[in-house]
Structure formats: C-alpha cells, structure tokens
Amino acid sequence: MGRLMHTLRWDITLQARNGFYLVTGLVLLMWAALLIPLPALDTEWLLPPLILSNLVVGGFYFVGAIVLLEKAEGSLLARAVTPLRGGEYLAARVISLSLLALVENLGMAALFRGTSFAPLPMGGGIMLGTALFCMAGLITVAPYGSINAYMLPSAAVAGLLSIPVIAALAGWASPLLYLHPLEPAMLLMQGSFRPLAAWELAYCLGAGALWLITLGRYALRACRKLSVES
C-alpha cells in the first residue's frame, strides 16, 4: 500500500507538471463555450456520449502520453530496479487518471444540468470508462517508443473504442453494442437521467467487471513488458 500511495502521488505530480490538469480545464472551458449558448439542446441525450468521448483523451491518450514521456526520460528504467510491482504501477495510473476524469466530467454534467442528474451512476460510468480506456491505452502504447510510431495505431484503437459514442450520436441501437467493452459505462451514465432496469444494472456490473478483469490482465502484461524493455 505504501508503494502504491507513493506512486499515486508521483503520478499526480507528473500529470500536473506536464500540463494534464491545464488541458483538462481548457477542454471543460471549450465545451462550455460551445454548448452553453444552446439552451434548447437536449443535454440528457447528449451528455453520456459527450463525456465518454472526453474519456478517450482523459484516459486512453493521457496514459499513452505518460508512458511515452517516461520512456523518453528513462524513468521506466529507474522503476524497473525498484520494488514497485506491475499491478501497483497499473493501479496508480488508473486511479490518478480516473479521479481527474471524475472531477472534470462531473463538473461538466453539473455545468449543463445543475443538480438534475443522479451523480452515483454518472460517477460510476466515468470511473469505469476511464479505467477501461487507461488499460486499453497501456496495451496500445507498450510496443511503441515514439509518438510518430504510436499515433496511427492508437487512432485505430481509439476509433474502435468509440463505437458506443458514434452509435449514440447516430441514434443506432443494436444488441451487438452490448458486446462492446465501453457499453456498460455508457449505459451507467445514461442511468443518471433515467432509472435503470434490474437487468441493465446487472449487465453494467457484470460486463463492466468482466472487461476490467480481461483488459487488466493484458494491461498488466504490458506493464511488465515496459519494465523489461526499458
């Protein structure tokens, strides 16, 4: 626990030093500037896909940027000779970025909806979505050592992970979406505006846990690979 807390504090410091919090604030201001002048906009329909699309940056690309930065600075080599375990490294990444995404996106929801949404399912969807994006981001970035090599494959993976966003914005409904790893997060966030049926809640919890375990195993392998190759 001590190593995890120390790594978590270091991650937060690293993110602040490299402008991640500044970028988060600027993104929030950008959405506010774009959407506040549109009072008739149906934010109840728009917010879940909008927030999930935000998590592509706040989870997937932020964790990729952190890993590439660590590779460039050689800090992964220093971590490799410490007692820090791969699971602790992964947990610190997921927790720090999930907390940042939670503050940003709950702030966005409050900005557009005030108190007229249920914060618990919204927060659960944000945390689940960010964790899944972080794990997918670690898996994707692990083989690459430069931003140029990373960008094209990362764009393809981010596009596939964004299918629930595209489907929601296009009004496309299909049972196949329930097979997508980000659909439980989307449905949880939609549950902040309407009661979820018992089967929907069971699906969110069960499928969300299954995808966390599955991606977590591959992300843990990626963390170990990073330590070995650094």
C-alpha positions as CSV (number, residue, x, y, z in Angstrom):
1,M,0.0,0.0,0.0
2,G,2.9,2.4,0.8
3,R,4.4,1.9,-2.7
4,L,1.0,2.4,-4.3
5,M,0.4,5.6,-2.5
6,H,3.9,6.9,-3.2
7,T,3.4,6.1,-6.9
8,L,0.0,7.6,-6.9
9,R,1.4,10.9,-5.5
10,W,4.2,10.8,-8.1
11,D,1.7,10.3,-10.9
12,I,-0.4,13.2,-9.8
13,T,2.7,15.4,-9.6
14,L,3.8,14.2,-13.0
15,Q,0.4,15.0,-14.6
16,A,0.3,18.4,-13.0
17,R,3.9,19.2,-14.1
18,N,3.2,18.2,-17.7
19,G,0.0,20.3,-18.0
20,F,-2.6,17.5,-17.9
21,Y,-4.7,19.5,-15.4
22,L,-4.4,22.6,-17.6
23,V,-5.5,20.6,-20.6
24,T,-8.5,19.2,-18.6
25,G,-9.5,22.7,-17.6
26,L,-9.2,24.0,-21.2
27,V,-11.3,21.1,-22.5
28,L,-14.0,21.9,-20.0
29,L,-14.0,25.6,-20.9
30,M,-14.1,24.7,-24.6
31,W,-17.2,22.6,-24.2
32,A,-18.8,25.2,-22.0
33,A,-18.2,27.9,-24.7
34,L,-19.7,25.7,-27.4
35,L,-22.7,24.3,-25.6
36,I,-23.9,26.9,-23.1
37,P,-25.2,29.3,-25.9
38,L,-27.5,26.5,-26.9
39,P,-30.2,26.4,-24.2
40,A,-32.6,24.2,-26.2
41,L,-30.0,21.4,-26.5
42,D,-31.1,18.0,-25.1
43,T,-28.2,17.5,-22.8
44,E,-29.9,14.5,-21.2
45,W,-29.3,12.7,-24.5
46,L,-26.0,14.3,-25.4
47,L,-24.0,14.2,-22.1
48,P,-23.3,10.4,-21.9
49,P,-21.7,10.2,-25.4
50,L,-20.0,13.6,-24.9
51,I,-18.5,12.5,-21.6
52,L,-17.5,9.1,-23.0
53,S,-15.7,10.8,-25.9
54,N,-13.9,13.0,-23.4
55,L,-12.6,9.9,-21.7
56,V,-10.8,9.0,-25.0
57,V,-8.5,11.9,-24.3
58,G,-8.5,11.8,-20.5
59,G,-7.9,8.0,-20.3
60,F,-6.6,6.5,-23.5
61,Y,-4.4,9.3,-24.8
62,F,-3.3,10.6,-21.4
63,V,-1.9,7.3,-20.3
64,G,-0.2,6.9,-23.7
65,A,1.4,10.3,-23.3
66,I,2.6,9.4,-19.8
67,V,4.2,6.2,-20.9
68,L,5.9,7.8,-23.9
69,L,7.2,10.6,-21.6
70,E,8.6,8.1,-19.2
71,K,10.3,6.2,-22.0
72,A,11.9,9.4,-23.3
73,E,13.0,10.4,-19.8
74,G,14.3,7.0,-18.8
75,S,12.2,6.9,-15.7
76,L,10.8,3.4,-16.6
77,L,14.4,2.1,-16.3
78,A,14.5,3.6,-12.8
79,R,11.2,2.0,-11.9
80,A,12.4,-1.4,-13.1
81,V,15.0,-1.6,-10.4
82,T,12.6,-0.6,-7.6
83,P,10.3,-3.0,-5.6
84,L,7.3,-1.5,-7.4
85,R,5.1,-4.2,-8.8
86,G,3.4,-4.1,-12.2
87,G,0.0,-4.1,-10.5
88,E,0.8,-1.1,-8.4
89,Y,2.1,0.8,-11.4
90,L,-1.1,0.0,-13.3
91,A,-3.4,0.8,-10.3
92,A,-1.7,4.2,-9.8
93,R,-2.2,5.1,-13.4
94,V,-5.8,4.1,-13.4
95,I,-6.7,5.7,-10.1
96,S,-5.0,9.0,-10.8
97,L,-6.5,9.4,-14.2
98,S,-9.9,8.2,-13.1
99,L,-10.0,10.8,-10.3
100,L,-9.0,13.6,-12.8
101,A,-11.7,12.4,-15.2
102,L,-14.3,12.2,-12.4
103,V,-13.7,15.8,-11.4
104,E,-13.7,17.1,-14.9
105,N,-16.8,15.3,-16.2
106,L,-18.9,15.6,-13.1
107,G,-18.1,19.3,-13.4
108,M,-19.3,19.2,-17.0
109,A,-22.5,17.4,-16.0
110,A,-23.2,20.0,-13.3
111,L,-22.4,22.8,-15.6
112,F,-25.1,21.7,-18.1
113,R,-27.6,20.0,-15.8
114,G,-27.2,21.6,-12.4
115,T,-28.4,19.1,-9.9
116,S,-30.9,17.4,-12.2
117,F,-28.9,14.2,-12.7
118,A,-28.0,11.3,-10.4
119,P,-24.3,11.6,-9.6
120,L,-23.8,8.0,-8.5
121,P,-24.4,6.2,-11.8
122,M,-22.8,9.1,-13.7
123,G,-19.6,8.8,-11.5
124,G,-19.6,5.1,-11.8
125,G,-19.8,5.3,-15.6
126,I,-17.0,7.8,-15.7
127,M,-14.7,5.8,-13.4
128,L,-15.5,2.5,-15.3
129,G,-15.0,4.1,-18.7
130,T,-11.7,5.8,-17.7
131,A,-10.3,2.6,-16.2
132,L,-11.1,0.7,-19.4
133,F,-9.6,3.4,-21.6
134,C,-6.5,3.6,-19.4
135,M,-5.9,-0.2,-19.7
136,A,-6.5,-0.2,-23.4
137,G,-4.2,2.8,-23.7
138,L,-1.4,1.0,-21.8
139,I,-1.8,-2.1,-24.0
140,T,-1.7,0.0,-27.2
141,V,1.3,2.2,-26.3
142,A,3.5,-0.5,-24.8
143,P,5.2,-1.6,-28.1
144,Y,6.0,1.9,-29.3
145,G,8.8,4.2,-28.3
146,S,7.9,7.4,-30.2
147,I,4.8,9.5,-30.8
148,N,5.1,9.1,-34.6
149,A,5.0,5.3,-34.5
150,Y,2.2,5.4,-31.9
151,M,-0.3,7.8,-33.4
152,L,-1.7,5.8,-36.3
153,P,-2.4,2.5,-34.5
154,S,-3.7,4.5,-31.5
155,A,-6.2,6.3,-33.7
156,A,-7.5,3.0,-35.0
157,V,-7.9,1.6,-31.5
158,A,-9.5,4.8,-30.2
159,G,-11.9,4.7,-33.1
160,L,-13.0,1.1,-32.2
161,L,-13.4,2.0,-28.6
162,S,-15.5,5.0,-29.5
163,I,-18.2,2.9,-31.3
164,P,-20.8,3.4,-28.5
165,V,-20.3,7.2,-28.8
166,I,-20.9,7.1,-32.6
167,A,-23.9,4.8,-32.1
168,A,-25.5,7.0,-29.5
169,L,-25.0,10.2,-31.6
170,A,-26.3,8.5,-34.7
171,G,-29.3,7.0,-32.8
172,W,-28.2,3.5,-33.7
173,A,-29.4,0.8,-31.4
174,S,-28.3,-2.8,-31.7
175,P,-27.9,-5.8,-29.3
176,L,-24.4,-6.1,-30.7
177,L,-23.4,-3.0,-28.7
178,Y,-23.8,-4.9,-25.5
179,L,-20.6,-6.9,-26.6
180,H,-18.6,-3.7,-26.6
181,P,-16.3,-3.0,-23.6
182,L,-17.5,0.6,-23.2
183,E,-21.2,0.0,-23.4
184,P,-21.6,-0.7,-19.7
185,A,-20.0,2.7,-18.9
186,M,-22.3,4.4,-21.5
187,L,-25.4,2.7,-20.0
188,L,-24.4,3.7,-16.4
189,M,-24.1,7.3,-17.5
190,Q,-27.5,7.2,-19.2
191,G,-28.8,5.8,-15.9
192,S,-28.1,9.2,-14.3
193,F,-31.1,10.5,-16.2
194,R,-33.5,7.6,-16.0
195,P,-33.9,4.6,-13.7
196,L,-32.0,1.5,-15.0
197,A,-33.9,-1.8,-15.1
198,A,-32.6,-4.6,-12.9
199,W,-31.2,-6.4,-16.0
200,E,-29.5,-3.3,-17.2
201,L,-27.8,-2.7,-13.8
202,A,-26.8,-6.4,-13.6
203,Y,-25.3,-6.1,-17.2
204,C,-23.4,-2.9,-16.3
205,L,-21.9,-4.5,-13.1
206,G,-21.2,-8.0,-14.7
207,A,-20.0,-6.9,-18.1
208,G,-18.0,-4.0,-16.6
209,A,-16.2,-6.3,-14.1
210,L,-15.5,-8.9,-16.9
211,W,-14.0,-6.3,-19.2
212,L,-11.9,-4.8,-16.3
213,I,-10.5,-8.2,-15.5
214,T,-9.9,-9.1,-19.1
215,L,-8.2,-5.8,-20.1
216,G,-6.5,-5.7,-16.7
217,R,-4.7,-8.9,-17.4
218,Y,-3.4,-7.7,-20.7
219,A,-2.5,-4.3,-19.3
220,L,-0.5,-5.9,-16.5
221,R,1.4,-7.9,-19.1
222,A,2.1,-4.6,-20.9
223,C,3.4,-3.0,-17.7
224,R,5.8,-5.9,-17.1
225,K,6.9,-5.7,-20.8
226,L,7.6,-2.0,-20.3
227,S,9.7,-2.8,-17.2
228,V,11.7,-5.4,-19.1
229,E,12.3,-3.5,-22.3
230,S,13.1,-0.2,-20.5
